[in-house]
Amino acid sequence: MPKREALALSREEMREFGYQVIDQLIDYYDGRAERPVAGELDQAALDAILSEPLPRAGRPWREVLEQFEAQVVAPTNHVDHPRFFAYIPLANNFAGVMADALAAGYNIFNAVWLQGAGAAQVERLTVDWLRQIFDFPPAAGGTFVSGGSMSNLTALAVARQVRLQGDMPGAVAYCSDQIHFAISRGLRILGFQPDQLRVIPSDDCYRLSLPHLREALAQDRDAERRPFCVIATAGTTNTGAVDPLDELADFCQREQLWLHVDGAYGAPAMLTARGQRALEGLQRVDSLALDAHKWLFQPIECGIVLVRERRWLSETFKEQPEYLKDVEQAEDELNFMYQGVQLTRQFRALKLWMSFKVFGLDAISRAIAAGFDNAELAEALLRQAGCWEIVTPAQMAIVTFRYQPTSGDAALANRVTHTLVGRLLEDGFAFASGTQLRDKTVMRICANNPRTTAEDLERTVALMGRLAADLEAEFRDAPALD
Ligand SMILES: *Cc1c(COP(=O)(O)O)cnc(C)c1O
């Protein structure tokens, strides 16, 4: 028997433990659509069951797994559930899950070529597939990171290095008011002051407005500030709006500005015809942040940053400590510790590589296209129901809408819509989240999960209609005090 002191399990135990985990996962995958979307979320109850002293002695793994299922999984909202339409759904796939298990099991150190040549090669290849998908030039490169926040931060660090060589006073970046907070936070972490990010009002379709951008740039140049970067979004979290990328690329070229695109949500749509139309110009940007755990169906923690010239990454991140001298045998590009902020790093490229190979690009493209279809169907169902105002039509798999009370009262419309989000969550059958679009409180359906069915959408829209009508009646009987 292996010794407990060596933290080892016997072959038999490993096999049983592993098979049990797989069986549990398969039951989850198989029965997911029949479960409620939402778990029981009661903070006091969770504190009571999930507070325990440091475990001095071990317990049988079976008990620990049971506790995990009952107390950790149960109070979870399932972001990969076919009726989870909130925020950005994270519909992963089983090949990616197995790849994560393999990456953890073999514990592959994918930071220096010398320690993981095969992994480095797979990461380079997978980055190159993405380069081809986004039609970047052959000199482009990229690296895997944890997600969209890190890929935006990494790209902005590169922009700062390449354009400013670290000389930051007076430098200004521009974005629209629909930007993800990862951008403002990223710039703050990089040492920019809040006034070094100029937030430009978006247009009627929630896209970055070029006339306003032009005006802001002229003002800043007159004030002898140093504009260096425009940050556009390819698929905003709120509405799926895509900033005018082609025009922005022209503008940035003329004005000698770096163009970064936050494509964390929408960029994978490039694999579909509708997406290619919406994303025209994306191939011209300097840097692109991607999130494969969103619309490329990977398990959580799979982001990628792509840059137009791969040497920019090592120019930004390379250090040369003496204890790593012997890794210099390979090009910088294969030493991924020089491509971003992590040294020891997980082999994240494996999941995307394995998913591409197991399913093939055609199936992945169809899975992405299903998101467009489903959002369009959701829009049609909402219109048919007659009690919803479509605030932004289906685009990039997102539709936003607001309840339309029979009285036409806008304050009541906002109040019902706002309260409906919580009611839907309590019900548990489906979940959609809310947001604010100017003076309208809206709900969003983000339908990028390819396992969502027409019936899922029909029943969800019907349920929302019933809950909203109940709320309207409640509020009519008990009007708000303000
Ligand atoms: C989700 C998202 C991010 C942040 O990505 P994480 O993977 O959650 O860190 C940034 N930008 C946009 C547009 C997003 O949708």
The ligand as an ORCA input file, in Angstrom:
! r2SCAN-3c Opt
* xyz 0 1
  C     -16.665     38.413    -19.997
  C     -16.073     39.622    -20.592
  C     -14.856     40.136    -20.120
  C     -14.144     39.530    -18.927
  O     -13.727     38.217    -19.205
  P     -13.481     37.165    -18.009
  O     -13.179     35.903    -18.711
  O     -14.761     37.107    -17.239
  O     -12.349     37.692    -17.197
  C     -14.344     41.240    -20.749
  N     -14.983     41.811    -21.780
  C     -16.152     41.341    -22.265
  C     -16.790     42.027    -23.435
  C     -16.742     40.230    -21.684
  O     -17.915     39.769    -22.158
*
